[in-house]
C-alpha cells in the first residue's frame, strides 16, 4: 500500500489483521464476531483500495502475500495499542468472557487446573480443551482458544510464545520389576530391558524415543506392548505391573514418592522438554486472559 493510496477504514485494517493472524476468513469472523461473508467483503474492499492482492486463497484458509506481511508489520502494534486504550466493550456486560485455555490433558489436570482454582473461586470463567499441540495451535490461530500450553515453540511470527515450564522424563517400573533392572541397566544399558513390555501413549513412542536418544545415545527400535492415548492411563498400567515406561516426572512424582513406582536409572543429564504458553493476538482484550496468563507464568516458575 503506497502513499498515493487512500487511507483505509480502521475497521478494514482490524479485519485484515484478524485474517492475517488467524490464517482464515472463518477464523477472523469468529474473532471479530462478524459473519464470514462480511469478512470476505471487507478484504475485497481493502484489496481494491490498495490495488494489490493481500491473501492467496488456499484449500484451507489463506496465506499472506509479501504485501500483507509488510502491511501487518506496519499496523499491528498501533492497532493493538489502540485496542488496549479503548478497553473492553461496555456492551459486553459486567462479566468478562470466559477464558478459553487448551493443552495436553495430563498437564492440565495434574498441574494447571489446580493452580488456576483460586481464579475460578474469584469468578473467572474457564473453558478448557485438550489435545495435541499442532492441532491446538491451528485452533488458536482460528480464534477458538485464548491461550494454549504447547509442548514445542510454535513456528512463524503470528503467535506470541513464552517458556512456561520444563518437564523432566524418567524411566520407571513397578517395584516387582525394578530391582533386577536397576542393577543391570548401568552395566548392560537398554539391553537390560529386552523382554520387558513397553507401555506408551502412541505407536511412534515419542517420549521413549527422546529418552533413548538423549540418555543411551542410540535409536529405540522396538514396539509397544500397550498403548494408551493418555499418560495417566500409562501411569496406571505401569503401577499395576504391566511393564516399564518413560513418563514426565510431574505426573509420576507422587507414585515415586509413595514407592508405587521406582526410577530405573538416574542419568546425570536427564532429558527435558520445555513447554510454552502461547497467546492468541488480541486475546488480552479480555482482562481475565491476562490474569490467567500471569498466574500461570508465576506458577510455572515453581513447577
Backbone as a ProteinNet text record, in pm:
[ID]
protein_1_A
[PRIMARY]
XXXXXXXXXXXXXXXXXXXXXXXXXXXXXXXXXXXXXXXXXXXXXXXXXXXXXXXXXXXXXXXXXXXXXXXXXXXXXXXXXXXXXXXXXXXXXXXXXXXXXXXXXXXXXXXXXXXXXXXXXXXXXXXXXXXXXXXXXXXXXXXXXXXXXXXXXXXXXXXXXXXXXXXXXXXXXXXXXXXXXXXXXXXXXXXXXXXXXXXXXXXXXXXXXXXXXXXXXXXXXXXXXXXXXXXXXXXXXXXXXXXXXXXXXXXXXXXXXXXXXXXXXXXXXXXXXXXXXXXXXXXXXXXXXXXXXXXXXXXXXXX
[TERTIARY]
85.5	0	89.3	81.4	174.6	112.5	193	149.7	36.4	16.7	-90	-223.9	-224.9	-349.6	-429.4	-563.3	-643.2	-627.4	-639.5	-626	-744.7	-720	-830.4	-900.7	-1024.4	-1104.6	-1040.3	-1044.4	-985.2	-1048.3	-1179.6	-1245.7	-1189.2	-1156.1	-1095.9	-959.2	-881.3	-749	-759.5	-857.1	-875.7	-912.3	-1000.1	-1038.9	-920.4	-844.4	-723.9	-630.6	-607.8	-514.1	-566.7	-698.3	-756.4	-739.9	-758.1	-736.8	-590.1	-502.6	-358.6	-315.7	-367.1	-324.1	-389.2	-513	-582.2	-557.8	-519.8	-492.5	-614.3	-731	-851.4	-957.2	-1047.2	-1159.6	-1255.6	-1271.1	-1361.7	-1309.7	-1178.5	-1120.7	-1131.7	-1109	-1121.5	-1264.6	-1360.2	-1500.7	-1533.1	-1478.3	-1503	-1439.4	-1319.8	-1250.4	-1325.5	-1381.1	-1439.7	-1590.3	-1651.1	-1795	-1870.3	-1810.7	-1871.8	-1908.8	-1985.7	-2011.8	-1895	-1877.5	-1768	-1785.2	-1908	-1922.9	-1884.7	-1909.4	-1871.2	-1719.1	-1648.5	-1502.4	-1452.5	-1510.2	-1469.7	-1491.9	-1608.6	-1639.7	-1540.9	-1507.7	-1415.6	-1275.8	-1232.4	-1099.5	-1095.5	-1203.9	-1208.8	-1203.5	-1271.3	-1270.2	-1129.6	-1059.1	-923.5	-828.5	-845.4	-761.4	-788.5	-914.2	-945.1	-880.3	-886	-826.6	-675.5	-612.7	-467.3	-419.2	-506.9	-466.8	-374.3	-365.5	-274.5	-347.9	-307.5	-363.2	-296.7	-378.1	-325.9	-314.3	-403.6	-403.7	-420.7	-344.9	-363.4	-462.9	-570.1	-673.3	-623.6	-629.4	-584.3	-704.4	-686.7	-798.1	-848	-755.7	-794.3	-729.5	-807.5	-756.8	-690.2	-606.6	-539	-393	-309.4	-168.4	-140.8	-73.9	-47.8	54.3	35.5	133.7	240.1	351.9	451.2	392.9	295.5	229.8	158.3	91.3	21.9	120.4	234.2	336	382.4	404.4	451.3	345.1	220.3	111.4	92.7	96	79	189.8	313	424.7	405.1	340	319.7	205	99	-22.8	-46.8	19.7	-14.5	3	120.4	144.8	50.5	30.8	-62.4	-205.3	-252.4	-390	-404.2	-303.5	-309.1	-307	-225.4	-220.3	-352.9	-412.5	-542.6	-649.8	-645.9	-743	-724.3	-597.5	-571.9	-621.5	-608.2	-656.8	-808.9	-870.7	-1016.8	-1075.8	-1005.7	-1052.4	-1165.6	-1221.4	-1327.9	-1454.8	-1535.2	-1660.5	-1758	-1809.1	-1903.9	-2029.9	-2061.6	-2182.7	-2170.6	-2047.5	-2027.3	-2077.1	-2114.5	-2167.2	-2059.9	-2101.5	-2010.2	-1908.5	-1944.2	-1855.6	-1774.1	-1646	-1560.8	-1602	-1568.4	-1595.3	-1511.8	-1555.3	-1473.4	-1336.7	-1237.8	-1104.1	-1095.5	-1060.5	-1050.6	-904.6	-879.5	-744.4	-737.2	-626.7	-611.6	-468.8	-451.8	-319.6	-328.4	-215.9	-216.5	-303.3	-387.1	-483.2	-414.2	-304	-239.3	-181.3	-114	-51.8	-158.3	-265.2	-373.9	-434.9	-464.2	-533.4	-443.9	-318	-229.6	-170.2	-152.7	-74.3	-146.5	-202	-254.6	-385.7	-481.5	-611.9	-604.7	-525.3	-511.5	-454.6	-361.1	-303	-404.4	-499.5	-597.5	-722.4	-732.2	-851.6	-883.4	-782.3	-816	-883.4	-844.2	-908.4	-1053.8	-1079	-1217.3	-1301.2	-1243	-1314.8	-1345.6	-1262.1	-1283.6	-1378.9	-1425.6	-1523.7	-1476.7	-1348.9	-1300.7	-1362.5	-1412.4	-1472.2	-1372.1	-1355.3	-1260.9	-1334.6	-1288.9	-1335.6	-1210.6	-1196.5	-1072.5	-1091.3	-995.4	-994.3	-860.4	-859	-735.9	-705	-578.4	-540.1	-391	-348	-207.6	-171.4	-43.8	-1.2	-35.7	-0.7	-19.3	-165.3	-258.7	-399.1	-447.9	-402.1	-444.5	-392.9	-270.6	-216.8	-293.9	-333.8	-418.5	-549.7	-606.5	-732.3	-710.9	-593.9	-561.3	-557.4	-492.5	-486.7	-626.8	-714.6	-850.8	-941.6	-887.5	-965.3	-1046.2	-1025	-1104.7	-1054.1	-927.8	-870	-805.3	-787.5	-711.9	-566.8	-547.4	-415.6	-400.9	-283.3	-253.8	-121.2	-118.5	7.2	59.6	174.1	228.4	354.4	374.8	493.7	612.9	592.9	702.3	672.6	775.8	755.9	689.8	583.3	515.8	602.8	586.4	658.6	586.1	661.1	601.1	598.8	549.4	553.1	415.1	311.3	176.3	131.9	204	166.4	278.6	239.9	338.3	353.3	474.9	500.5	610.7	591.5	694.6	714.1	837.5	859.4	776.4	713.1	629.3	695.4	736.6	795.8	869.5	967.9	1039.8	982.4	964.4	924.3	1039.4	1072.8	1180.8	1119.1	1182.5	1134	1212.7	1140.6	1203.1	1162.4	1255.8	1234.6	1186.2	1067	1004.5	945	929.7	859.5	809.1	722.3	673.1	784.3	777	884.2	912.7	809.5	829.9	923.3	926.9	1014.8	1146.5	1147.9	1255.6	1388.7	1384.6	1508.4	1619.9	1593.8	1696.5	1731.5	1632.2	1656.9	1749.5	1732.5	1817.6	1963.3	1985.6	2123.3	2183.3	2101.6	2152.4	2169.1	2082.5	2084.2	2217.9	2281.5	2410.8	2519.2	2504	2605.2	2572.7	2449.3	2410.1	2345.5	2305.4	2233.7	2093.6	2034.7	1895.7	1873.1	1980	1963.5	1903.2	1919.9	1863.5	1711.5	1652	1505.8	1448.4	1533.7	1484.9	1389	1273.3	1174.8	1079.3	1107.1	1016	917.2	787.2	689.1	703.3	692.7	696.7	554.6	521.5	389.1	406.5	326.7	342.1	208.5	206.2	78.3	58.4	158.6	143.4	235.9	197.1	273.9	415	432.1	565.2	656.7	611.2	693.7	766.8	699.4	772.2	855.5	800.1	875	988.8	958.5	1062.2	1175.4	1141.7	1245.8	1338.2	1281.1	1364.1	1456.7	1402.4	1483.9	1599.8	1569.8	1674.6	1785.8	1745.7	1844.7	1930.2	1866	1936.4	2022.2	1969.2	2037.8	2129.9	2079.6	2157.2	2234.4	2203.9	2274.6	2249.9	2132.9	2101	1952.2	1917.2	1779.2	1700.2	1578.6	1491.8	1424.7	1448.3	1390.3	1314.5	1193.9	1106.1	963.1	868.4	727.7	669.4	562.7	497.2	412.4	409.6	318.5	178.9	171.9	43.7	52.3	-45.2	-53.8	-185.2	-176.7	-293.9	-281.8	-381.3	-366.1	-386.9	-337.6	-345.3	-236.9	-145.1	-33.9	-80.2	-197.2	-249.5	-281.7	-327.5	-350.4	-220.6	-118.4	14.3	64.6	51.9	94.3	22.8	-108.5	-186.1	-142.4	-116.7	-76.7	60.2	152.8	287.9	285	210.2	196.4	141.1	49.3	-11.5	80.7	198.5	295.4	296.2	231.7	224	359.2	452	581.6	653.3	736.7	808.1	763.8	795.4	763.1	854.2	845	909.3	797.5	798	689.3	745.2	666.2	707.1	710.1	811.3	824.3	705.2	650	537.7	420.6	404.8	290.8	309.9	434	456.6	527.7	545.4	619.2	556.9	423.9	357.3	377.4	369.9	390.1	534.5	628.8	768.7	789.4	728.4	744.1	682.2	568.4	499.6	561.9	644.9	703.1	623.7	514	435	510.5	603.6	692.1	835.3	928.1	1070.6	1136.4	1223.3	1300.9	1414.6	1418.8	1512.9	1655.1	1670.4	1801.4	1799.7	1912.7	1921.2	2035.6	2008.3	2115.8	2158.1	2285	2334.1	2267.6	2235	2172.2	2040.7	1933.8	1806.4	1745.9	1668.6	1603.2	1493.8	1488.2	1392.6	1325.9	1197.1	1124.2	1063.8	1076.8	1021.2	881.3	788.2	653.1	639.7	553.4	535.8	390.8	373.8	241.1	225.2	129.5	111.8	-19.4	-13	-128	-177.7	-307.6	-368.3	-355.4	-312.1	-306.1	-442.7	-441.7	-567.1	-642.4	-592.8	-666.1	-680.6	-585	-589.9	-687.7	-770.9	-886.7	-974.3	-966.8	-1036.9	-940.7	-969.6	-874.4	-848.5	-944.2	-923.3	-818.4	-798.2	-689.9	-556.3	-541	-417	-398.8	-506.3	-496.8	-454.4	-515.3	-479	-333.4	-295.1	-158.4	-56.1	-79.2	17.3	27.5	-86.3	-82.3	-8.8	-32.4	35.9	186.1	228.3	371.8	436	365.9	418	426.9	320	319.8	423.4	444.5	539.6	681.1	713.2	848.2	869.3	761.1	771.4	753.9	716.3	688.8	818.4
-118.3	0	123.5	205.6	316.8	446.7	555.6	683.6	744.7	704.7	763.5	695.1	579.6	508.7	581	582.4	643.6	568.8	640.8	576.5	483.7	356.1	262.7	283.8	242.5	247.8	160.4	207.6	130.5	-6.6	-14.8	-145.3	-243.9	-193.7	-281.2	-329.6	-241.2	-280.4	-380.8	-359.7	-455.9	-593.2	-594	-721.3	-784.6	-703.8	-755.3	-821.1	-754.6	-808.2	-938.6	-947.7	-1071.6	-1185.3	-1157.2	-1259.8	-1299.7	-1201.9	-1227.5	-1316.7	-1287.2	-1361.3	-1499	-1510.2	-1638.5	-1731.9	-1675.3	-1757.5	-1799.9	-1740.4	-1774.9	-1667.8	-1656.4	-1564.2	-1613.3	-1745.1	-1800.4	-1771.9	-1792.9	-1763.9	-1617.3	-1529.2	-1385.5	-1349.7	-1410	-1382.7	-1421.6	-1535.8	-1580.1	-1485.3	-1439.1	-1346.4	-1215.1	-1167.6	-1033.4	-1032.5	-1150.2	-1154.2	-1110.4	-1133.8	-1098	-1224.6	-1207.9	-1321.6	-1338.5	-1460.9	-1486.1	-1407	-1393.5	-1309.9	-1164.1	-1112.8	-974.2	-959	-1055.2	-1050.8	-1056.6	-1145.9	-1157.1	-1025.1	-964.1	-836.9	-728.3	-722.5	-619	-639.8	-764	-788.2	-754.6	-779.6	-740.2	-588.6	-520.4	-373.4	-320.4	-381.1	-336	-364.5	-478.4	-509.6	-414	-374.8	-277.2	-142.8	-101.8	26.6	25.2	-85.9	-92.8	-124.1	-183.6	-224.6	-344.2	-414.2	-529.2	-645.9	-767.4	-885.7	-902.9	-924.2	-937.5	-1083.3	-1166.1	-1305.8	-1398.9	-1509.9	-1616.7	-1715.6	-1741.4	-1833.6	-1976.9	-2052.9	-2191.7	-2283.8	-2415.7	-2507.8	-2496	-2468.6	-2445.3	-2315.6	-2209.7	-2082	-2001.1	-1907.5	-1817.2	-1802.6	-1761.8	-1734.4	-1588.1	-1513.2	-1372.3	-1355.9	-1254.3	-1217.2	-1128.6	-1103.2	-1010.4	-872.2	-829.1	-700.7	-706.1	-818.7	-834.5	-838.2	-906.9	-910.5	-768.9	-688.5	-551.4	-468	-483	-406.7	-447.8	-577.1	-624.8	-571.4	-569	-517.7	-370.7	-295.2	-151.8	-122.4	-202.2	-164.3	-243.5	-359.8	-447	-376.7	-319.2	-255.7	-138.6	-45.5	65.2	18.3	-81.8	-128.3	-199.1	-277.5	-342.3	-239.3	-134.9	-29.9	44	70.3	138.2	53.8	-78	-166.4	-167	-160.8	-156.8	-29.6	84.3	211.8	212.3	156.9	156.7	69.1	-39.1	-127.7	-215.4	-299.7	-391	-315.4	-376.8	-317.4	-314.2	-194.1	-188.6	-268.1	-285.9	-360.1	-507	-550.3	-692	-729.5	-631.1	-659.6	-653.1	-677.1	-661.4	-774.7	-891.4	-1006.3	-1024.8	-1050.5	-1078.1	-1210.8	-1225.6	-1350.8	-1463.5	-1587.7	-1699	-1700.9	-1747.8	-1765.5	-1906.2	-1915.9	-2046	-2090.5	-2197	-2248.3	-2391	-2425.9	-2561.8	-2609.9	-2741.9	-2800.3	-2950.6	-3014.4	-3159.4	-3193.5	-3295	-3328.3	-3356	-3432.6	-3473.2	-3353.4	-3265.3	-3149.2	-3053.1	-3036.2	-2950.2	-3003.5	-3133.3	-3190.2	-3198.9	-3235.9	-3257.7	-3129.9	-3028.4	-2912.1	-2779.4	-2759.1	-2627.1	-2595.9	-2687.1	-2657.5	-2635.7	-2713.9	-2680	-2540	-2497.4	-2363.7	-2254.1	-2281.5	-2179.7	-2180	-2276.8	-2285.4	-2154.9	-2082.4	-1956.1	-1853.5	-1848.9	-1754	-1791.8	-1921	-1965.8	-1928.5	-1946.3	-1910.2	-1760.4	-1680.3	-1535.4	-1490.6	-1585	-1550.2	-1558.4	-1590.4	-1607	-1734.6	-1724.2	-1839.5	-1899.2	-2030.8	-2102	-2202.6	-2214.9	-2320.3	-2393.2	-2520.2	-2593.9	-2700.3	-2707.1	-2810.6	-2881.6	-3004.8	-3084.4	-3133.5	-3167.6	-3219.7	-3210.6	-3243.6	-3236.9	-3095.3	-3062.1	-2923.3	-2865.5	-2931.5	-2870.8	-2840.6	-2935.5	-2900.7	-2787.8	-2785.8	-2679.1	-2543.6	-2539	-2411.9	-2365.7	-2459.3	-2421.7	-2362.1	-2421.3	-2369.4	-2234.6	-2215.5	-2086	-1977.8	-2006.7	-1910.3	-1878.9	-1978.3	-1959.1	-1892.7	-1862.7	-1790	-1875.6	-2006.6	-2092.7	-2092.5	-2057.7	-2051.8	-1915.3	-1879.9	-1759.8	-1794.1	-1906.3	-1949.6	-2098.9	-2138.9	-2280.5	-2312	-2421.2	-2472.8	-2572.3	-2539.9	-2617.1	-2690.1	-2808.1	-2886.5	-2849.6	-2755.5	-2706	-2561.3	-2482.5	-2342.6	-2337.4	-2258.8	-2253.1	-2187.3	-2233.5	-2173.8	-2048.1	-1959.4	-1838.2	-1725.4	-1610.6	-1490.1	-1444.7	-1521.5	-1473.1	-1499.9	-1585.9	-1619.9	-1581	-1534.6	-1496.1	-1610.5	-1662.1	-1775.9	-1741.3	-1781.9	-1765.2	-1899	-1931.7	-2056.2	-2058.5	-2171.7	-2185.8	-2273.4	-2392.6	-2485.5	-2594.8	-2654.5	-2770.2	-2896.8	-2999	-3129.3	-3228	-3298	-3397.3	-3534.5	-3616.2	-3750.3	-3853.1	-3951	-4052.7	-4192.2	-4285.7	-4425.8	-4499.3	-4558.3	-4611.5	-4750.5	-4821.3	-4950.2	-4972.8	-5070.2	-5106.8	-5177.5	-5174.9	-5233.7	-5380.2	-5458.2	-5600.6	-5623.2	-5529.4	-5541.6	-5466.3	-5371	-5272.9	-5323.6	-5413	-5448.8	-5494.9	-5597.8	-5653.6	-5553.7	-5483.4	-5388.5	-5275.2	-5228.4	-5119.5	-5163.9	-5290.1	-5340.5	-5358.2	-5401.5	-5435.4	-5314.3	-5215.9	-5102.3	-5029	-4998	-4928.2	-5010.2	-5142.9	-5231.1	-5263	-5301.7	-5350.1	-5242.5	-5130.2	-5029.7	-5077.9	-5027.5	-5061.5	-5208.1	-5283.7	-5427.2	-5496.6	-5436.7	-5494.8	-5498.7	-5415.7	-5408.2	-5501.5	-5577.3	-5671	-5770.9	-5786	-5879.8	-5819.2	-5696.8	-5629.9	-5546.1	-5562.9	-5490.5	-5338.2	-5268.4	-5122.5	-5068.9	-4977.8	-4914.5	-4768.9	-4722.2	-4585.4	-4531.5	-4402.6	-4343.8	-4334.6	-4371.8	-4366.7	-4468.9	-4518.5	-4622	-4575.8	-4444.2	-4397.8	-4367.9	-4395.1	-4390.7	-4257.1	-4142.9	-4015.3	-3986	-4008.9	-3978.4	-4077.9	-4204.9	-4308	-4288.7	-4254.3	-4231.7	-4118.5	-4010.8	-3898.7	-3943.2	-4021.2	-4068.9	-4155.6	-4247.7	-4337.6	-4257.2	-4162	-4083.1	-3999.3	-3939.2	-3847.1	-3921.3	-4027.6	-4096	-4207.5	-4287.7	-4403.1	-4373.8	-4261.9	-4225.6	-4319.5	-4378.2	-4470.1	-4464.5	-4522.8	-4522.5	-4633.2	-4603.2	-4703.2	-4783.4	-4912.9	-4997.9	-5113.6	-5085.6	-5188.9	-5137.8	-5224.8	-5184.9	-5189.6	-5115.9	-5110.4	-5234.6	-5279	-5387.7	-5333.6	-5209.8	-5147.5	-4999.2	-4948.9	-4804.7	-4754.3	-4641.5	-4574.6	-4426.4	-4367.6	-4229.1	-4126.5	-4156.9	-4066.8	-4113.1	-4023.3	-4062.6	-4107.3	-4063.1	-4110.3	-4259.3	-4305.3	-4448.1	-4525.9	-4468	-4530.7	-4546.5	-4440.8	-4444.3	-4555.7	-4563.9	-4665.4	-4806.3	-4826.9	-4960	-4999	-4904.1	-4934.6	-4959.6	-4880.8	-4903.9	-5043.6	-5089.5	-5221.6	-5334.8	-5300.6	-5403.7	-5446.9	-5368.9	-5409.2	-5406.3	-5324.2	-5312.8	-5187.8	-5131.9	-5008.6	-4899.2	-4774.5	-4662.8	-4546	-4442.1	-4314	-4213	-4144.3	-4053.7	-3918.9	-3813.2	-3685	-3696.6	-3638.4	-3650.5	-3591.1	-3479.2	-3416.9	-3514.3	-3603	-3693.6	-3811	-3857.4	-3977.6	-3948	-3820.7	-3785.3	-3847.6	-3843.6	-3898.4	-4049.2	-4118.5	-4263.2	-4298.4	-4216.3	-4240.1	-4218.8	-4114.4	-4084	-4192.3	-4247.3	-4349.7	-4487.9	-4506	-4636.9	-4721.8	-4667.8	-4742.4	-4757.9	-4666.1	-4673.8	-4655.1	-4706	-4691.3	-4633	-4534.1	-4481	-4578.3	-4629.1	-4735.5	-4686.2	-4560.3	-4505	-4358	-4308.6	-4167.4	-4104.2	-4062	-4004.2	-3868	-3834.7	-3704.4	-3590.9	-3616.9	-3515.2	-3571.4	-3563	-3622.2	-3544.2	-3612	-3541.3	-3449.8	-3330.4	-3228.3	-3168.7	-3141.9	-3073.2	-2945.5	-2835.9	-2707.9	-2688.8	-2656.3	-2621.6	-2471.1	-2427.6	-2285.2	-2243.8	-2122.2	-2063	-1973.1	-2006.3	-1938.3	-1860.8	-1735.9	-1645.9	-1604.1	-1602.6	-1552	-1400.9	-1344.3	-1198.3	-1136.4	-1034.7	-967.5	-1032	-1145.3	-1216.7	-1133.3	-1043	-967.8	-850.6	-846.5	-757.6	-799.8	-927.9	-981.3	-975.7	-895	-882.1	-1012.7	-1104.7	-1231.8	-1318.7	-1298.7	-1370.5	-1329	-1199.5	-1151	-1211.1	-1221.1	-1278.2	-1425.7	-1500.7	-1641.7	-1653.8	-1574	-1580.2	-1549.9	-1443.7	-1404.4	-1508.2	-1566.2	-1667.9	-1792.8	-1832.7	-1950	-1928.1	-1811.5	-1785.5	-1782.7	-1728	-1727.7	-1869.7	-1948.7	-2086.7	-2171.4	-2142.1	-2220.3	-2214	-2105.4	-2092.7	-2189.1	-2246	-2338.4	-2483.5	-2509.2	-2645.6	-2719.1
0	0	0	-105.6	-118.4	-70.8	-75.2	-19.4	-98	-224.9	-305.6	-282.4	-211.6	-185.7	-78.7	-88.7	16.9	147.5	260	390.6	412.8	439.4	457.4	590.2	595.6	717.2	824.6	950.3	1061	1072.6	1047.5	1057.2	955.6	836.1	735.9	782.3	845.2	893.4	1008	1095.6	1205	1149.1	1050.2	990	918.6	847	781.1	881.9	994.4	1093.3	1153	1172.7	1224.5	1124.7	995.1	892.3	888.9	894	888.6	1004.6	1123.2	1241.3	1252.1	1211.2	1225.3	1107.7	992.2	876.2	797.8	828	751.7	770.6	674.8	687.7	796.5	804.2	905.8	1046.3	1065.8	1196.9	1233.2	1136.7	1163	1199.3	1129.9	1160.4	1303.8	1346.7	1484.3	1584.6	1554	1644	1658.2	1547.8	1544.9	1571	1574.2	1590.8	1466.5	1349.8	1222.3	1145.7	1039.5	951.9	856	808.9	714.9	584.7	529.5	409.2	432.4	553.6	583.2	579.3	637.2	634.7	490.6	411	270.7	196.5	218.8	152.8	193.3	322.7	369.7	311.6	299	243.3	94.1	24	-116.8	-130.1	-38.1	-41.5	-14.8	81	113.4	-3	-67.3	-182.6	-299.1	-316.2	-421.4	-390.4	-261.8	-224	-244.1	-210.4	-219.5	-360.5	-438.6	-572.8	-573.9	-463.6	-452.5	-386.7	-422.4	-357	-220.8	-118.8	17.2	62.5	13.4	57.9	-61.5	-55	-152.3	-94.7	-165.7	-119.1	-133.8	-24.1	-20.6	0.1	-21.1	8.1	150.8	243.1	383.4	429.5	438.8	487.4	377.3	419.5	326.3	367.9	273.9	301	266.3	355.2	325.6	214.4	132.2	31.5	96.3	29.4	84.7	114.9	36.1	63.6	197.8	225.6	353.6	469.7	449.6	555.4	589.8	487.8	509.7	579.8	536.9	598.7	744.6	772.5	909.8	1000.1	950.3	1029.9	1064.8	974.4	998.7	1094.2	1089.5	1162.6	1290.1	1308.9	1421.2	1555.4	1579.6	1709.9	1735.2	1639.5	1664.8	1689.9	1615.5	1636.5	1771.3	1810.2	1940.9	2052.7	2036.3	2137.1	2144.9	2030.4	2027.7	2095.9	2071.8	2136.2	2286.9	2332.1	2476.3	2540.2	2470.1	2522.9	2528.8	2424.6	2420.2	2529	2565.7	2671.5	2622.8	2711	2671.8	2637.2	2554	2511.6	2627.3	2669.3	2780	2752.2	2624.3	2591.8	2625.6	2651.8	2681.9	2819.7	2901.5	3033.2	3140	3263.9	3376.3	3383.6	3331.6	3343.9	3216.9	3233.3	3118.4	3055.3	2929.7	2859.9	2921.6	2905.9	2956.1	2888.7	2961.3	2906.2	2849.7	2722	2655.3	2657.7	2732.9	2755.8	2704.7	2639.4	2586.9	2606.7	2607.4	2623.9	2641.6	2675.6	2699.3	2820	2806.2	2912.1	3045.2	3040.1	3164.4	3239.2	3167.4	3231.2	3283.6	3207.9	3254	3383.2	3384.3	3500	3623.3	3602.8	3717.2	3772.9	3688.5	3729.7	3709.9	3591.3	3556.4	3627.9	3622.6	3681.9	3832.9	3907.6	4050	4071.9	3985.6	4000.6	3972.3	3883.5	3845.3	3933.4	4025.4	4110.5	4183.8	4237.2	4305.8	4215	4088.7	3997.7	3972	3958.8	3939.3	4061.1	4178.6	4301.7	4307.8	4240.8	4238.6	4128.4	4047	3944.9	3801.4	3778.7	3641.4	3583.2	3462.6	3395.8	3297.5	3304.9	3218.7	3131.8	3007.9	2918.7	2871.1	2908.1	2888.3	2780.9	2690	2585.7	2589.8	2545.8	2546.2	2405.8	2384	2253.7	2232.2	2110.3	2071.7	2028.9	2039.5	2022.5	1885.8	1776.9	1644.8	1613.5	1634.7	1612.4	1702.8	1827.4	1918.4	1872.3	1819.7	1769.2	1646	1560.5	1446.4	1494.7	1597.9	1652.6	1720.8	1781.3	1841.5	1734.2	1622.4	1512.6	1459.5	1465.2	1415.6	1518	1637.9	1737.4	1831.7	1833.4	1921.1	2064.7	2085.2	2218.7	2239.8	2366.6	2401	2433.4	2502.1	2545.2	2518.8	2474.2	2455.1	2523.1	2598	2651.8	2550.5	2490.1	2379.4	2423.1	2367.6	2400.7	2313.5	2220.2	2136.1	2100	2074.5	2035.7	1898.1	1883.2	1752.7	1647.4	1523.8	1411.6	1364.9	1300.3	1246.1	1347.6	1301.8	1384.8	1429.4	1398	1426.5	1569.7	1642.3	1779	1874.8	1993	2094.6	2193.9	2209	2297.7	2396.7	2522.1	2625.2	2696.3	2736.4	2810.6	2938.6	2964.5	3083.4	3189.2	3151.5	3248.8	3174.5	3242.8	3188.6	3250	3167.8	3220.6	3200.9	3307	3303.1	3282.1	3198.5	3171.1	3251.6	3306.6	3391.2	3343.1	3354.5	3318.4	3442.9	3435.7	3557.9	3536	3648	3650.2	3792.1	3807.6	3941.1	4019	4152	4234.1	4201.4	4167.2	4140.8	4022.6	3928.1	3812.5	3831.2	3921.9	3923.4	3978.6	4078.9	4148.3	4056.4	3978.6	3888.7	3778.4	3726.8	3618.1	3662.7	3783.8	3833.2	3843.1	3871.8	3878.5	3738.7	3643.7	3511.7	3419.8	3432.6	3339.3	3335.3	3449.2	3441	3371.7	3372.3	3313.6	3167.9	3142.6	3010.3	2923.6	2983	2907.4	2873.3	2765.5	2733.8	2702.3	2675.8	2651.9	2774.4	2890.8	3013.1	3009.1	2925.5	2917.8	2813	2747	2645.5	2709.6	2650.5	2703.1	2803.2	2849.1	2942	2859.1	2879.6	2798.4	2814	2700.7	2699.1	2690.6	2779.7	2782.2	2741	2646.7	2598.8	2550.7	2512	2473.6	2323	2243	2097.9	2034.1	1916.1	1848.1	1810.8	1785.1	1744.3	1862.6	1984.3	2106	2124	2115.5	2112.7	2236.8	2355.8	2477.9	2496.9	2475.8	2492.8	2392	2268	2167.3	2210	2263.5	2309	2422	2515.5	2628.8	2578.5	2487.6	2435.4	2367.8	2285.2	2210.9	2305.6	2406.3	2495.5	2598.3	2657.7	2767.7	2716.9	2622.8	2576.6	2448.4	2383.2	2261.1	2145.3	2142.2	2033.1	2000.4	1888	1841	1909.9	1949.1	2009.1	1897.8	1896.1	1792.1	1857.4	1896.3	1948.8	1938.5	1958	1952.9	2093.7	2111.5	2241.9	2264.4	2388.3	2425.4	2451.7	2502.7	2536.8	2505.1	2430.8	2407.2	2465.1	2533.2	2590.9	2555.2	2487.6	2442.3	2553.1	2670.5	2784.9	2882.3	2916.4	3003.5	3141.2	3183.5	3312.2	3304.7	3188	3168.9	3164.5	3101.6	3100.3	3243.7	3322.2	3462.4	3538.2	3521.2	3593.9	3554.5	3425.2	3379.5	3433.7	3435.3	3484.6	3635.6	3709	3853.6	3880.1	3793.1	3810.9	3767.3	3712.1	3677.7	3532.9	3443.9	3303	3233.5	3279.8	3213.9	3258.1	3169.5	3201.8	3106.1	3141	3053.4	3085.7	3002.1	3028.1	3046.7	3162.1	3197.2	3242.7	3230.5	3289.1	3441.8	3502.2	3647.7	3721.2	3669	3739.3	3753.2	3654.9	3655.4	3749.4	3762.6	3844.1	3976	4011.3	4133	4257.4	4264.5	4382.7	4391.5	4276.9	4277	4312.2	4268.9	4305.8	4455.8	4507	4649.8	4737.3	4694.1	4774.6	4758.8	4656.3	4631	4534.3	4480.7	4383.1	4251.7	4225.2	4109.4	4155.5	4072.7	4100.3	3975.6	3995.4	3884.2	3855.2	3732.8	3698.6	3677.3	3638.5	3606.8	3644.3	3695.6	3732.1	3653.5	3530.4	3448.2	3501.7	3483.2	3527.4	3450.2	3324.3	3239.9	3187.4	3265.3	3222.2	3105.6	3020.8	2910.9	2962.7	2904.9	2948.5	2825.7	2836.3	2730.5	2787.2	2713.5	2757.2	2700.7	2789	2746.8	2734.1	2643.8	2615.9	2637	2686.1	2694.7	2573	2488.9	2361.2	2365.3	2320.7	2331.9	2194.5	2181	2058.2	2053.1	1940.8	1930.4	1957.3	2039.9	2074.1	2187.6	2241.1	2346.1	2472	2495.6	2621.2	2616.8	2512.6	2519.5	2637.1	2673.5	2789.7	2908	3011.1	3122.5	3195.8	3191.4	3261.4	3191.5	3062	2993.8	3053.3	3079.1	3140.6	3279.3	3356.2	3491.2	3485.6	3394.5	3380.7	3335.8	3237.6	3184.7	3293.8	3370.3	3472.3	3583.2	3622.3	3726.8	3679.1	3553.6	3501.5	3493.6	3447.8	3438.4	3577	3676.2	3812.6	3867.7	3844.4	3893.5	3821.9	3693.2	3614.9	3669.3	3738.3	3794.4	3911.8	3964.4	4078.2	4035.8	3912.7	3867.5	3833.6
[MASK]
+++++++++++++++++++++++++++++++++++++++++++++++++++++++++++++++++++++++++++++++++++++++++++++++++++++++++++++++++++++++++++++++++++++++++++++++++++++++++++++++++++++++++++++++++++++++++++++++++++++++++++++++++++++++++++++++++++++++++++++++++++++++++++++++++++++++++++++++++++++++++++++++++++++++++++++++

